[in-house]
Amino acid sequence: MVRILICYASLSGNTKEVAEMIQSRLVREHFQIELYRIDSGMIPDPSQYDAMIVGTYTWDKGSTPEEVKDFVYEIGYKPPNVFVFGTGDTQFGGDLLFCRAAEKIAKFYNSRYKPLKIEQSPRGSQEVRVIDWTEGVIEQCLHCLIK
């Protein structure tokens, strides 16, 4: 059974909603999922999972939220098989700063899979993007386990 840790930070609820959509899809594939809201208590040990998904919002002109930075620091190492998603708003900085925190986290963890970037909430066509991205995560996870 594939075990995945989904960690997320959410200010407005959008990132939480994306995390729950991803969780729902992965559970349908019989993956074992732990959903952890960053800054809500004891951090689960990523080494106990086959993959980790990190979700973040982008803050203050393209910045990564402090609680996400603290989370990364507390883990203390770069686990393999990290996937990243983010929520943002192009009206604050345009395309250049849109979901910049997700890009930074993906780069830090050397994620081999492009981060998912969602404009505000995952409704309508955005929901389809979440589902498509999650399908790719499923393929990547199964491929990693075969190696």
N, CA, C and O atoms as a GROMACS GRO file, in nm:
protein
  588
    1MET      N    1   0.084  -0.117   0.000
    1MET     CA    2   0.000   0.000   0.000
    1MET      C    3   0.089   0.125   0.000
    1MET      O    4   0.186   0.133   0.075
    2VAL      N    5   0.054   0.221  -0.084
    2VAL     CA    6   0.129   0.345  -0.094
    2VAL      C    7   0.085   0.439   0.018
    2VAL      O    8  -0.034   0.464   0.037
    3ARG      N    9   0.183   0.490   0.092
    3ARG     CA   10   0.155   0.583   0.202
    3ARG      C   11   0.203   0.722   0.163
    3ARG      O   12   0.319   0.740   0.124
    4ILE      N   13   0.113   0.820   0.173
    4ILE     CA   14   0.147   0.957   0.135
    4ILE      C   15   0.108   1.052   0.247
    4ILE      O   16   0.000   1.043   0.305
    5LEU      N   17   0.200   1.142   0.276
    5LEU     CA   18   0.178   1.248   0.374
    5LEU      C   19   0.146   1.376   0.297
    5LEU      O   20   0.227   1.423   0.217
    6ILE      N   21   0.029   1.432   0.321
    6ILE     CA   22  -0.010   1.560   0.261
    6ILE      C   23  -0.003   1.666   0.370
    6ILE      O   24  -0.078   1.662   0.467
    7CYS      N   25   0.088   1.761   0.353
    7CYS     CA   26   0.107   1.870   0.448
    7CYS      C   27   0.067   2.000   0.379
    7CYS      O   28   0.103   2.022   0.263
    8TYR      N   29  -0.006   2.084   0.448
    8TYR     CA   30  -0.048   2.208   0.383
    8TYR      C   31  -0.060   2.321   0.485
    8TYR      O   32  -0.084   2.298   0.604
    9ALA      N   33  -0.043   2.442   0.435
    9ALA     CA   34  -0.070   2.564   0.512
    9ALA      C   35  -0.178   2.638   0.437
    9ALA      O   36  -0.171   2.654   0.315
   10SER      N   37  -0.279   2.684   0.510
   10SER     CA   38  -0.390   2.751   0.445
   10SER      C   39  -0.434   2.870   0.529
   10SER      O   40  -0.451   2.860   0.650
   11LEU      N   41  -0.450   2.982   0.462
   11LEU     CA   42  -0.494   3.103   0.531
   11LEU      C   43  -0.643   3.127   0.507
   11LEU      O   44  -0.719   3.150   0.600
   12SER      N   45  -0.683   3.121   0.381
   12SER     CA   46  -0.823   3.150   0.345
   12SER      C   47  -0.908   3.024   0.331
   12SER      O   48  -1.030   3.033   0.319
   13GLY      N   49  -0.844   2.908   0.332
   13GLY     CA   50  -0.916   2.782   0.315
   13GLY      C   51  -0.899   2.722   0.176
   13GLY      O   52  -0.933   2.606   0.156
   14ASN      N   53  -0.846   2.798   0.081
   14ASN     CA   54  -0.828   2.747  -0.055
   14ASN      C   55  -0.727   2.633  -0.061
   14ASN      O   56  -0.752   2.531  -0.125
   15THR      N   57  -0.614   2.649   0.006
   15THR     CA   58  -0.511   2.545   0.003
   15THR      C   59  -0.561   2.419   0.074
   15THR      O   60  -0.532   2.308   0.030
   16LYS      N   61  -0.635   2.437   0.181
   16LYS     CA   62  -0.696   2.323   0.251
   16LYS      C   63  -0.791   2.249   0.158
   16LYS      O   64  -0.793   2.126   0.155
   17GLU      N   65  -0.870   2.323   0.083
   17GLU     CA   66  -0.965   2.261  -0.009
   17GLU      C   67  -0.894   2.180  -0.116
   17GLU      O   68  -0.938   2.070  -0.150
   18VAL      N   69  -0.784   2.232  -0.169
   18VAL     CA   70  -0.707   2.158  -0.268
   18VAL      C   71  -0.649   2.031  -0.204
   18VAL      O   72  -0.655   1.923  -0.263
   19ALA      N   73  -0.595   2.044  -0.083
   19ALA     CA   74  -0.538   1.928  -0.013
   19ALA      C   75  -0.644   1.819   0.005
   19ALA      O   76  -0.616   1.701  -0.014
   20GLU      N   77  -0.764   1.858   0.041
   20GLU     CA   78  -0.871   1.759   0.062
   20GLU      C   79  -0.915   1.695  -0.069
   20GLU      O   80  -0.951   1.578  -0.072
   21MET      N   81  -0.912   1.772  -0.179
   21MET     CA   82  -0.944   1.714  -0.310
   21MET      C   83  -0.840   1.610  -0.350
   21MET      O   84  -0.873   1.502  -0.399
   22ILE      N   85  -0.713   1.644  -0.328
   22ILE     CA   86  -0.605   1.550  -0.359
   22ILE      C   87  -0.619   1.425  -0.272
   22ILE      O   88  -0.608   1.313  -0.322
   23GLN      N   89  -0.644   1.445  -0.144
   23GLN     CA   90  -0.663   1.333  -0.052
   23GLN      C   91  -0.776   1.242  -0.101
   23GLN      O   92  -0.759   1.120  -0.105
   24SER      N   93  -0.888   1.299  -0.137
   24SER     CA   94  -1.004   1.222  -0.180
   24SER      C   95  -0.970   1.135  -0.302
   24SER      O   96  -1.008   1.018  -0.308
   25ARG      N   97  -0.900   1.193  -0.397
   25ARG     CA   98  -0.863   1.117  -0.518
   25ARG      C   99  -0.766   1.005  -0.485
   25ARG      O  100  -0.779   0.894  -0.538
   26LEU      N  101  -0.669   1.031  -0.400
   26LEU     CA  102  -0.570   0.930  -0.364
   26LEU      C  103  -0.633   0.816  -0.283
   26LEU      O  104  -0.594   0.700  -0.299
   27VAL      N  105  -0.727   0.848  -0.199
   27VAL     CA  106  -0.796   0.746  -0.120
   27VAL      C  107  -0.874   0.652  -0.214
   27VAL      O  108  -0.880   0.532  -0.189
   28ARG      N  109  -0.932   0.707  -0.319
   28ARG     CA  110  -1.004   0.623  -0.416
   28ARG      C  111  -0.910   0.524  -0.485
   28ARG      O  112  -0.954   0.420  -0.534
   29GLU      N  113  -0.781   0.555  -0.489
   29GLU     CA  114  -0.682   0.463  -0.545
   29GLU      C  115  -0.626   0.370  -0.438
   29GLU      O  116  -0.531   0.295  -0.463
   30HIS      N  117  -0.684   0.375  -0.319
   30HIS     CA  118  -0.645   0.291  -0.206
   30HIS      C  119  -0.508   0.326  -0.150
   30HIS      O  120  -0.442   0.241  -0.090
   31PHE      N  121  -0.466   0.451  -0.168
   31PHE     CA  122  -0.345   0.499  -0.103
   31PHE      C  123  -0.379   0.531   0.041
   31PHE      O  124  -0.491   0.574   0.071
   32GLN      N  125  -0.286   0.510   0.130
   32GLN     CA  126  -0.305   0.546   0.270
   32GLN      C  127  -0.255   0.689   0.287
   32GLN      O  128  -0.139   0.718   0.257
   33ILE      N  129  -0.342   0.778   0.333
   33ILE     CA  130  -0.311   0.921   0.338
   33ILE      C  131  -0.317   0.973   0.480
   33ILE      O  132  -0.408   0.940   0.556
   34GLU      N  133  -0.218   1.055   0.515
   34GLU     CA  134  -0.226   1.134   0.637
   34GLU      C  135  -0.228   1.280   0.596
   34GLU      O  136  -0.138   1.327   0.526
   35LEU      N  137  -0.330   1.350   0.640
   35LEU     CA  138  -0.345   1.493   0.611
   35LEU      C  139  -0.300   1.570   0.734
   35LEU      O  140  -0.352   1.551   0.843
   36TYR      N  141  -0.203   1.658   0.714
   36TYR     CA  142  -0.146   1.735   0.826
   36TYR      C  143  -0.149   1.884   0.792
   36TYR      O  144  -0.091   1.928   0.693
   37ARG      N  145  -0.216   1.960   0.876
   37ARG     CA  146  -0.215   2.106   0.860
   37ARG      C  147  -0.089   2.159   0.927
   37ARG      O  148  -0.069   2.143   1.047
   38ILE      N  149  -0.005   2.222   0.847
   38ILE     CA  150   0.121   2.277   0.898
   38ILE      C  151   0.093   2.375   1.011
   38ILE      O  152   0.003   2.459   1.002
   39ASP      N  153   0.170   2.361   1.115
   39ASP     CA  154   0.161   2.447   1.234
   39ASP      C  155   0.046   2.405   1.326
   39ASP      O  156  -0.007   2.486   1.401
   40SER      N  157   0.007   2.276   1.318
   40SER     CA  158  -0.106   2.231   1.402
   40SER      C  159  -0.062   2.131   1.509
   40SER      O  160  -0.147   2.067   1.572
   41GLY      N  161   0.068   2.117   1.529
   41GLY     CA  162   0.114   2.023   1.630
   41GLY      C  163   0.234   1.945   1.583
   41GLY      O  164   0.306   1.988   1.493
   42MET      N  165   0.255   1.830   1.644
   42MET     CA  166   0.371   1.746   1.614
   42MET      C  167   0.374   1.709   1.466
   42MET      O  168   0.276   1.658   1.412
   43ILE      N  169   0.487   1.734   1.401
   43ILE     CA  170   0.503   1.705   1.259
   43ILE      C  171   0.523   1.554   1.240
   43ILE      O  172   0.608   1.494   1.305
   44PRO      N  173   0.445   1.493   1.150
   44PRO     CA  174   0.467   1.352   1.119
   44PRO      C  175   0.605   1.332   1.056
   44PRO      O  176   0.658   1.425   0.994
   45ASP      N  177   0.662   1.215   1.070
   45ASP     CA  178   0.793   1.184   1.016
   45ASP      C  179   0.779   1.144   0.869
   45ASP      O  180   0.724   1.037   0.840
   46PRO      N  181   0.828   1.227   0.775
   46PRO     CA  182   0.815   1.195   0.633
   46PRO      C  183   0.882   1.063   0.592
   46PRO      O  184   0.844   1.004   0.491
   47SER      N  185   0.981   1.017   0.670
   47SER     CA  186   1.049   0.893   0.634
   47SER      C  187   0.956   0.771   0.646
   47SER      O  188   0.989   0.663   0.597
   48GLN      N  189   0.842   0.788   0.710
   48GLN     CA  190   0.747   0.679   0.726
   48GLN      C  191   0.650   0.667   0.608
   48GLN      O  192   0.559   0.585   0.610
   49TYR      N  193   0.672   0.751   0.505
   49TYR     CA  194   0.581   0.758   0.390
   49TYR      C  195   0.658   0.736   0.261
   49TYR      O  196   0.779   0.758   0.254
   50ASP      N  197   0.586   0.692   0.159
   50ASP     CA  198   0.646   0.672   0.027
   50ASP      C  199   0.663   0.804  -0.047
   50ASP      O  200   0.751   0.817  -0.133
   51ALA      N  201   0.580   0.902  -0.013
   51ALA     CA  202   0.587   1.033  -0.078
   51ALA      C  203   0.528   1.138   0.016
   51ALA      O  204   0.453   1.107   0.108
   52MET      N  205   0.565   1.261  -0.011
   52MET     CA  206   0.511   1.374   0.065
   52MET      C  207   0.461   1.478  -0.034
   52MET      O  208   0.529   1.510  -0.132
   53ILE      N  209   0.344   1.531  -0.007
   53ILE     CA  210   0.287   1.640  -0.087
   53ILE      C  211   0.280   1.762   0.005
   53ILE      O  212   0.226   1.755   0.115
   54VAL      N  213   0.335   1.873  -0.042
   54VAL     CA  214   0.335   1.997   0.036
   54VAL      C  215   0.250   2.100  -0.037
   54VAL      O  216   0.269   2.125  -0.156
   55GLY      N  217   0.156   2.160   0.036
   55GLY     CA  218   0.072   2.265  -0.020
   55GLY      C  219   0.092   2.394   0.056
   55GLY      O  220   0.098   2.396   0.179
   56THR      N  221   0.102   2.504  -0.018
   56THR     CA  222   0.124   2.634   0.044
   56THR      C  223   0.051   2.743  -0.033
   56THR      O  224   0.027   2.731  -0.153
   57TYR      N  225   0.017   2.846   0.036
   57TYR     CA  226  -0.029   2.967  -0.030
   57TYR      C  227   0.092   3.057  -0.048
   57TYR      O  228   0.196   3.036   0.015
   58THR      N  229   0.080   3.157  -0.134
   58THR     CA  230   0.188   3.254  -0.153
   58THR      C  231   0.149   3.382  -0.083
   58THR      O  232   0.033   3.425  -0.088
   59TRP      N  233   0.246   3.441  -0.019
   59TRP     CA  234   0.221   3.552   0.073
   59TRP      C  235   0.311   3.670   0.040
   59TRP      O  236   0.424   3.651  -0.005
   60ASP      N  237   0.263   3.789   0.061
   60ASP     CA  238   0.346   3.910   0.060
   60ASP      C  239   0.443   3.917  -0.057
   60ASP      O  240   0.564   3.900  -0.041
   61LYS      N  241   0.389   3.943  -0.174
   61LYS     CA  242   0.471   3.965  -0.294
   61LYS      C  243   0.560   3.845  -0.330
   61LYS      O  244   0.678   3.862  -0.358
   62GLY      N  245   0.503   3.727  -0.327
   62GLY     CA  246   0.575   3.608  -0.370
   62GLY      C  247   0.646   3.531  -0.262
   62GLY      O  248   0.723   3.439  -0.292
   63SER      N  249   0.623   3.565  -0.137
   63SER     CA  250   0.695   3.502  -0.026
   63SER      C  251   0.630   3.370   0.017
   63SER      O  252   0.510   3.348   0.000
   64THR      N  253   0.714   3.286   0.074
   64THR     CA  254   0.668   3.162   0.136
   64THR      C  255   0.626   3.195   0.279
   64THR      O  256   0.701   3.263   0.350
   65PRO      N  257   0.510   3.148   0.324
   65PRO     CA  258   0.466   3.176   0.461
   65PRO      C  259   0.566   3.124   0.565
   65PRO      O  260   0.629   3.020   0.545
   66GLU      N  261   0.580   3.196   0.674
   66GLU     CA  262   0.675   3.159   0.780
   66GLU      C  263   0.650   3.019   0.834
   66GLU      O  264   0.744   2.946   0.862
   67GLU      N  265   0.522   2.980   0.849
   67GLU     CA  266   0.495   2.848   0.904
   67GLU      C  267   0.542   2.737   0.810
   67GLU      O  268   0.579   2.629   0.856
   68VAL      N  269   0.543   2.763   0.680
   68VAL     CA  270   0.593   2.665   0.584
   68VAL      C  271   0.746   2.658   0.592
   68VAL      O  272   0.803   2.549   0.589
   69LYS      N  273   0.810   2.773   0.603
   69LYS     CA  274   0.956   2.775   0.620
   69LYS      C  275   0.995   2.700   0.747
   69LYS      O  276   1.089   2.621   0.746
   70ASP      N  277   0.922   2.725   0.856
   70ASP     CA  278   0.950   2.656   0.982
   70ASP      C  279   0.931   2.505   0.968
   70ASP      O  280   1.010   2.427   1.021
   71PHE      N  281   0.827   2.464   0.897
   71PHE     CA  282   0.798   2.323   0.873
   71PHE      C  283   0.915   2.257   0.801
   71PHE      O  284   0.961   2.150   0.841
   72VAL      N  285   0.963   2.321   0.694
   72VAL     CA  286   1.075   2.268   0.617
   72VAL      C  287   1.199   2.256   0.707
   72VAL      O  288   1.270   2.155   0.703
   73TYR      N  289   1.223   2.357   0.786
   73TYR     CA  290   1.338   2.357   0.877
   73TYR      C  291   1.326   2.244   0.980
   73TYR      O  292   1.424   2.174   1.009
   74GLU      N  293   1.207   2.227   1.035
   74GLU     CA  294   1.184   2.126   1.140
   74GLU      C  295   1.204   1.984   1.086
   74GLU      O  296   1.253   1.897   1.157
   75ILE      N  297   1.167   1.961   0.960
   75ILE     CA  298   1.190   1.829   0.902
   75ILE      C  299   1.339   1.798   0.901
   75ILE      O  300   1.381   1.688   0.937
   76GLY      N  301   1.418   1.895   0.860
   76GLY     CA  302   1.563   1.883   0.870
   76GLY      C  303   1.634   1.807   0.761
   76GLY      O  304   1.757   1.798   0.763
   77TYR      N  305   1.563   1.753   0.665
   77TYR     CA  306   1.626   1.685   0.552
   77TYR      C  307   1.530   1.693   0.433
   77TYR      O  308   1.416   1.736   0.446
   78LYS      N  309   1.579   1.650   0.318
   78LYS     CA  310   1.497   1.652   0.197
   78LYS      C  311   1.453   1.511   0.162
   78LYS      O  312   1.530   1.435   0.102
   79PRO      N  313   1.330   1.475   0.199
   79PRO     CA  314   1.283   1.340   0.164
   79PRO      C  315   1.270   1.324   0.013
   79PRO      O  316   1.249   1.423  -0.058
   80PRO      N  317   1.282   1.202  -0.036
   80PRO     CA  318   1.259   1.179  -0.179
   80PRO      C  319   1.109   1.186  -0.209
   80PRO      O  320   1.026   1.182  -0.118
   81ASN      N  321   1.076   1.196  -0.333
   81ASN     CA  322   0.936   1.190  -0.379
   81ASN      C  323   0.848   1.297  -0.315
   81ASN      O  324   0.747   1.266  -0.252
   82VAL      N  325   0.888   1.422  -0.333
   82VAL     CA  326   0.808   1.534  -0.283
   82VAL      C  327   0.736   1.600  -0.400
   82VAL      O  328   0.796   1.629  -0.504
   83PHE      N  329   0.608   1.623  -0.381
   83PHE     CA  330   0.523   1.691  -0.479
   83PHE      C  331   0.470   1.816  -0.413
   83PHE      O  332   0.449   1.818  -0.292
   84VAL      N  333   0.449   1.922  -0.492
   84VAL     CA  334   0.412   2.051  -0.434
   84VAL      C  335   0.295   2.112  -0.510
   84VAL      O  336   0.287   2.104  -0.632
   85PHE      N  337   0.204   2.172  -0.434
   85PHE     CA  338   0.096   2.250  -0.495
   85PHE      C  339   0.082   2.381  -0.420
   85PHE      O  340   0.123   2.393  -0.304
   86GLY      N  341   0.024   2.478  -0.487
   86GLY     CA  342   0.006   2.607  -0.423
   86GLY      C  343  -0.118   2.678  -0.473
   86GLY      O  344  -0.168   2.652  -0.582
   87THR      N  345  -0.164   2.769  -0.390
   87THR     CA  346  -0.274   2.857  -0.430
   87THR      C  347  -0.221   3.000  -0.427
   87THR      O  348  -0.132   3.033  -0.349
   88GLY      N  349  -0.278   3.080  -0.511
   88GLY     CA  350  -0.234   3.219  -0.518
   88GLY      C  351  -0.336   3.305  -0.588
   88GLY      O  352  -0.449   3.263  -0.614
   89ASP      N  353  -0.294   3.426  -0.620
   89ASP     CA  354  -0.383   3.523  -0.680
   89ASP      C  355  -0.300   3.613  -0.771
   89ASP      O  356  -0.212   3.685  -0.724
   90THR      N  357  -0.328   3.608  -0.900
   90THR     CA  358  -0.249   3.686  -0.996
   90THR      C  359  -0.270   3.837  -0.981
   90THR      O  360  -0.191   3.915  -1.032
   91GLN      N  361  -0.376   3.878  -0.913
   91GLN     CA  362  -0.398   4.022  -0.898
   91GLN      C  363  -0.294   4.086  -0.805
   91GLN      O  364  -0.280   4.208  -0.803
   92PHE      N  365  -0.222   4.004  -0.729
   92PHE     CA  366  -0.116   4.055  -0.641
   92PHE      C  367   0.020   4.016  -0.698
   92PHE      O  368   0.081   3.921  -0.649
   93GLY      N  369   0.067   4.086  -0.798
   93GLY     CA  370   0.200   4.060  -0.852
   93GLY      C  371   0.201   3.996  -0.989
   93GLY      O  372   0.308   3.975  -1.046
   94GLY      N  373   0.085   3.966  -1.044
   94GLY     CA  374   0.079   3.909  -1.178
   94GLY      C  375   0.139   3.769  -1.186
   94GLY      O  376   0.159   3.701  -1.085
   95ASP      N  377   0.167   3.728  -1.308
   95ASP     CA  378   0.218   3.593  -1.333
   95ASP      C  379   0.355   3.568  -1.271
   95ASP      O  380   0.387   3.455  -1.234
   96LEU      N  381   0.434   3.671  -1.260
   96LEU     CA  382   0.569   3.656  -1.207
   96LEU      C  383   0.570   3.607  -1.062
   96LEU      O  384   0.655   3.527  -1.024
   97LEU      N  385   0.476   3.654  -0.982
   97LEU     CA  386   0.472   3.616  -0.839
   97LEU      C  387   0.365   3.512  -0.808
   97LEU      O  388   0.355   3.465  -0.694
   98PHE      N  389   0.286   3.474  -0.908
   98PHE     CA  390   0.177   3.380  -0.887
   98PHE      C  391   0.229   3.245  -0.838
   98PHE      O  392   0.309   3.180  -0.905
   99CYS      N  393   0.185   3.205  -0.720
   99CYS     CA  394   0.222   3.077  -0.658
   99CYS      C  395   0.373   3.059  -0.649
   99CYS      O  396   0.425   2.948  -0.662
  100ARG      N  397   0.441   3.167  -0.627
  100ARG     CA  398   0.588   3.166  -0.619
  100ARG      C  399   0.636   3.077  -0.504
  100ARG      O  400   0.739   3.010  -0.516
  101ALA      N  401   0.562   3.075  -0.393
  101ALA     CA  402   0.601   2.990  -0.279
  101ALA      C  403   0.604   2.843  -0.320
  101ALA      O  404   0.695   2.770  -0.281
  102ALA      N  405   0.506   2.799  -0.398
  102ALA     CA  406   0.504   2.659  -0.444
  102ALA      C  407   0.626   2.630  -0.532
  102ALA      O  408   0.687   2.524  -0.521
  103GLU      N  409   0.661   2.724  -0.617
  103GLU     CA  410   0.780   2.706  -0.702
  103GLU      C  411   0.907   2.696  -0.617
  103GLU      O  412   0.994   2.613  -0.645
  104LYS      N  413   0.917   2.780  -0.515
  104LYS     CA  414   1.035   2.778  -0.428
  104LYS      C  415   1.046   2.646  -0.352
  104LYS      O  416   1.154   2.587  -0.343
  105ILE      N  417   0.934   2.599  -0.299
  105ILE     CA  418   0.935   2.474  -0.224
  105ILE      C  419   0.970   2.357  -0.316
  105ILE      O  420   1.048   2.270  -0.279
  106ALA      N  421   0.912   2.354  -0.436
  106ALA     CA  422   0.942   2.247  -0.531
  106ALA      C  423   1.091   2.247  -0.568
  106ALA      O  424   1.153   2.141  -0.577
  107LYS      N  425   1.146   2.364  -0.587
  107LYS     CA  426   1.289   2.374  -0.620
  107LYS      C  427   1.374   2.327  -0.501
  107LYS      O  428   1.471   2.253  -0.520
  108PHE      N  429   1.339   2.370  -0.381
  108PHE     CA  430   1.414   2.330  -0.262
  108PHE      C  431   1.418   2.178  -0.247
  108PHE      O  432   1.523   2.121  -0.217
  109TYR      N  433   1.304   2.114  -0.268
  109TYR     CA  434   1.296   1.968  -0.252
  109TYR      C  435   1.336   1.890  -0.377
  109TYR      O  436   1.327   1.768  -0.380
  110ASN      N  437   1.381   1.961  -0.479
  110ASN     CA  438   1.421   1.896  -0.605
  110ASN      C  439   1.309   1.809  -0.661
  110ASN      O  440   1.334   1.699  -0.712
  111SER      N  441   1.187   1.859  -0.652
  111SER     CA  442   1.073   1.783  -0.701
  111SER      C  443   1.086   1.761  -0.851
  111SER      O  444   1.113   1.854  -0.927
  112ARG      N  445   1.068   1.638  -0.892
  112ARG     CA  446   1.078   1.604  -1.034
  112ARG      C  447   0.947   1.630  -1.108
  112ARG      O  448   0.939   1.612  -1.229
  113TYR      N  449   0.846   1.672  -1.034
  113TYR     CA  450   0.714   1.692  -1.093
  113TYR      C  451   0.676   1.840  -1.077
  113TYR      O  452   0.691   1.898  -0.969
  114LYS      N  453   0.627   1.898  -1.182
  114LYS     CA  454   0.593   2.040  -1.184
  114LYS      C  455   0.488   2.071  -1.077
  114LYS      O  456   0.390   1.997  -1.063
  115PRO      N  457   0.506   2.181  -1.002
  115PRO     CA  458   0.406   2.213  -0.899
  115PRO      C  459   0.272   2.254  -0.960
  115PRO      O  460   0.266   2.316  -1.067
  116LEU      N  461   0.167   2.218  -0.891
  116LEU     CA  462   0.032   2.259  -0.930
  116LEU      C  463   0.009   2.399  -0.877
  116LEU      O  464   0.035   2.427  -0.760
  117LYS      N  465  -0.039   2.488  -0.963
  117LYS     CA  466  -0.066   2.626  -0.922
  117LYS      C  467  -0.212   2.658  -0.949
  117LYS      O  468  -0.259   2.651  -1.063
  118ILE      N  469  -0.284   2.693  -0.841
  118ILE     CA  470  -0.428   2.718  -0.849
  118ILE      C  471  -0.457   2.864  -0.817
  118ILE      O  472  -0.409   2.918  -0.717
  119GLU      N  473  -0.534   2.927  -0.902
  119GLU     CA  474  -0.578   3.065  -0.880
  119GLU      C  475  -0.694   3.064  -0.781
  119GLU      O  476  -0.803   3.016  -0.813
  120GLN      N  477  -0.670   3.115  -0.663
  120GLN     CA  478  -0.767   3.126  -0.555
  120GLN      C  479  -0.825   2.989  -0.518
  120GLN      O  480  -0.754   2.908  -0.459
  121SER      N  481  -0.951   2.962  -0.550
  121SER     CA  482  -1.012   2.836  -0.505
  121SER      C  483  -1.022   2.737  -0.620
  121SER      O  484  -1.030   2.776  -0.737
  122PRO      N  485  -1.021   2.608  -0.588
  122PRO     CA  486  -1.022   2.504  -0.692
  122PRO      C  487  -1.162   2.472  -0.743
  122PRO      O  488  -1.212   2.361  -0.722
  123ARG      N  489  -1.225   2.566  -0.808
  123ARG     CA  490  -1.361   2.546  -0.860
  123ARG      C  491  -1.357   2.546  -1.013
  123ARG      O  492  -1.265   2.600  -1.074
  124GLY      N  493  -1.457   2.484  -1.073
  124GLY     CA  494  -1.468   2.484  -1.220
  124GLY      C  495  -1.349   2.420  -1.286
  124GLY      O  496  -1.311   2.308  -1.251
  125SER      N  497  -1.289   2.490  -1.382
  125SER     CA  498  -1.175   2.435  -1.456
  125SER      C  499  -1.055   2.411  -1.365
  125SER      O  500  -0.970   2.327  -1.395
  126GLN      N  501  -1.049   2.484  -1.255
  126GLN     CA  502  -0.938   2.464  -1.159
  126GLN      C  503  -0.949   2.324  -1.096
  126GLN      O  504  -0.848   2.259  -1.070
  127GLU      N  505  -1.072   2.282  -1.071
  127GLU     CA  506  -1.093   2.149  -1.013
  127GLU      C  507  -1.038   2.040  -1.107
  127GLU      O  508  -0.978   1.943  -1.062
  128VAL      N  509  -1.059   2.058  -1.235
  128VAL     CA  510  -1.007   1.964  -1.335
  128VAL      C  511  -0.855   1.962  -1.329
  128VAL      O  512  -0.794   1.856  -1.342
  129ARG      N  513  -0.793   2.077  -1.311
  129ARG     CA  514  -0.647   2.084  -1.302
  129ARG      C  515  -0.596   2.007  -1.180
  129ARG      O  516  -0.494   1.940  -1.187
  130VAL      N  517  -0.669   2.017  -1.068
  130VAL     CA  518  -0.629   1.943  -0.947
  130VAL      C  519  -0.637   1.793  -0.974
  130VAL      O  520  -0.545   1.718  -0.939
  131ILE      N  521  -0.744   1.750  -1.035
  131ILE     CA  522  -0.762   1.608  -1.065
  131ILE      C  523  -0.653   1.559  -1.160
  131ILE      O  524  -0.593   1.454  -1.137
  132ASP      N  525  -0.628   1.634  -1.267
  132ASP     CA  526  -0.524   1.594  -1.364
  132ASP      C  527  -0.387   1.587  -1.298
  132ASP      O  528  -0.311   1.493  -1.322
  133TRP      N  529  -0.354   1.686  -1.216
  133TRP     CA  530  -0.225   1.688  -1.148
  133TRP      C  531  -0.213   1.567  -1.055
  133TRP      O  532  -0.109   1.502  -1.049
  134THR      N  533  -0.320   1.537  -0.984
  134THR     CA  534  -0.319   1.424  -0.891
  134THR      C  535  -0.302   1.292  -0.965
  134THR      O  536  -0.235   1.202  -0.916
  135GLU      N  537  -0.361   1.281  -1.082
  135GLU     CA  538  -0.340   1.161  -1.164
  135GLU      C  539  -0.191   1.144  -1.196
  135GLU      O  540  -0.139   1.033  -1.193
  136GLY      N  541  -0.124   1.255  -1.225
  136GLY     CA  542   0.019   1.250  -1.250
  136GLY      C  543   0.098   1.208  -1.127
  136GLY      O  544   0.195   1.133  -1.137
  137VAL      N  545   0.056   1.255  -1.011
  137VAL     CA  546   0.120   1.216  -0.885
  137VAL      C  547   0.104   1.065  -0.865
  137VAL      O  548   0.198   0.997  -0.824
  138ILE      N  549  -0.014   1.014  -0.892
  138ILE     CA  550  -0.039   0.870  -0.879
  138ILE      C  551   0.058   0.792  -0.967
  138ILE      O  552   0.121   0.696  -0.922
  139GLU      N  553   0.071   0.833  -1.092
  139GLU     CA  554   0.163   0.765  -1.184
  139GLU      C  555   0.307   0.773  -1.134
  139GLU      O  556   0.379   0.673  -1.135
  140GLN      N  557   0.348   0.892  -1.088
  140GLN     CA  558   0.484   0.910  -1.038
  140GLN      C  559   0.509   0.821  -0.917
  140GLN      O  560   0.614   0.758  -0.907
  141CYS      N  561   0.415   0.815  -0.825
  141CYS     CA  562   0.432   0.733  -0.704
  141CYS      C  563   0.442   0.585  -0.738
  141CYS      O  564   0.527   0.515  -0.684
  142LEU      N  565   0.357   0.539  -0.827
  142LEU     CA  566   0.363   0.399  -0.865
  142LEU      C  567   0.492   0.368  -0.939
  142LEU      O  568   0.549   0.260  -0.922
  143HIS      N  569   0.539   0.461  -1.019
  143HIS     CA  570   0.666   0.442  -1.090
  143HIS      C  571   0.784   0.436  -0.992
  143HIS      O  572   0.874   0.354  -1.008
  144CYS      N  573   0.782   0.522  -0.891
  144CYS     CA  574   0.890   0.524  -0.790
  144CYS      C  575   0.894   0.394  -0.711
  144CYS      O  576   1.001   0.347  -0.675
  145LEU      N  577   0.779   0.335  -0.684
  145LEU     CA  578   0.774   0.211  -0.607
  145LEU      C  579   0.824   0.091  -0.686
  145LEU      O  580   0.872  -0.007  -0.628
  146ILE      N  581   0.812   0.099  -0.818
  146ILE     CA  582   0.855  -0.012  -0.903
  146ILE      C  583   1.008  -0.018  -0.905
  146ILE      O  584   1.065  -0.127  -0.912
  147LYS      N  585   1.075   0.097  -0.897
  147LYS     CA  586   1.222   0.101  -0.905
  147LYS      C  587   1.286   0.026  -0.792
  147LYS      O  588   1.409   0.021  -0.784
   0.00000   0.00000   0.00000
